[in-house]
Amino acid sequence: MTGSDAAAPDEPASAHAGAAASDRLLAGVVREESARITAALTVSFGSFDVAEDAVAEAVEEALREWRRRGIPPKPGAWLMQAARHNALDRVRRARVLRDKVALLPDPAQGGSAGPADERLPLLFGCCHPALAPEAQLALTLRAVCGLTTAQIARATFSTEPATGQRISRAKRKIADSGIPLRVPSGPDAAARLDLVLTIVSVMYSEAHFLSGADAAADRDLADDALWLAEVIAGALPRAAEAHGLLALLRFHRARESARSVDGDLVLLADQDRSRWDAALLEGARDELERAARLRRPGRWQLHAAIAACHADAPDVASTDWLQVLTLYDMLLAYDDTPVVRLNRAVALARVAGPAAALAEVDALAGPLARSHLWHAVRASLLRDLGRDDDALAADLRALELTANEAERRLLAARASR
């Protein structure tokens, strides 16, 4: 599951191939089963902390054991059994629930710890508003998606010790504050769902900041985010915004093969649209239509509708930019943020020209002055206006502000023209 375990010079290629195969299978099993197992053990042991640590240890054990001994016949059941044993050991060592150990039920034998929607209470608990956003993301990656601390550290550009402490503090706050692991209902349900969907969206976005060896290492964080969006939409079929986010991520994922070519970033205007995944685009449109039928509009549906406008056009010139601008105007009622306004300005440039768009972009200097994207968009508009020296300065500033290698190469190439 790690990308750093390259075969040693004297290691047989078959052994390395076998390890890679077991790592890929483990990634899939962990994605499907870890949250279910954590939820089941939380019920059995009465402690989210014990359950989550036990599952994390089981994943580490599987990483070692499956490479050495091969993939077990029932991988999910193996993971459940190992996690349960780890939980029992923790309980015994801490002398907690000692009298209840003998009464605990036997683990599931078929590789599944319960119905799919058991993952939802765990997810809502990890994304509770009492936790800081970075803690919500780290805990979701750990407890729901089953990533190791090292993987989370790489995905969030942190260190392993800092990531481990963040996760530990979050679990301690859940225990100390009595944060429930349940799907909320009532007046705060929509806001809590939006928070969960935001974390999934951030997870998907984080995947695109990985570069070099990190991009190929470990789990594909974008796939994990897409899977999690599918879990939420499947478990909450009447939640229009859940379908909206799933549509959005499918639109984005459909463009991945054209977005990066030989490690280089390709902007939307320059992408070979024949490389877009037709099946994912169709699935995205289906989800967007499903959301629309529920007649509960929201920001994720509008984001997805904008992505659909791009997907429907054979090239950038044929895009219905007036429709895109109109959708952005509607989106501001739900998501009036500087980044949304920056993206709206890009559409405005296509409709009203670069001068009108530049005025909108310059108005965002306060909140976005440290954003490389703001400087990059501004550079493009300045260049369209013939202000090449100002455009070069903006591109160089954008280059200073990004650490992503693919973005740096793109900006450097643009600045050198």
Buried (B, 14 or more C-beta within 10 A) or exposed (E): BBBEBEBEEEEEEEEBEBBBBBBEBBBEBBBBBBBBBBBBBBBBBEBBBBBBBBBBBBBBBBBEBBBEEEBBEBBBBBBBBBBBBBBBEBBEEEEBBEEEEEEBEEBBEEBBBBEBBBBBBBBBBBBBEEBEEBBBBBBBBBBBBBBBBBBBBBBBEBEBEBBBBBBBBBBEBBEEEEBEBEBBEEEEBBEBBBBBBBBBBBBBEBBBBBBEEBBEBBBBBBBBBBBBBBBBBBBBEEBBBBBBBBBBBBBBBBBBEBBBEEEEBBEEEEBEBEBBBEEBBEBBBBBBEBBBEBEBBBBBBBBBBBBBBBBEBEEBEEBBBEBBBBBBEBBBEBBEEBBBBBBBBBBBBBBBEBEBBBEBBEEBEEBBEEBBBBBBBBBBBBBBBEBEEBBBBBBBBBBEBBEBBBBBBBBEEBBEE
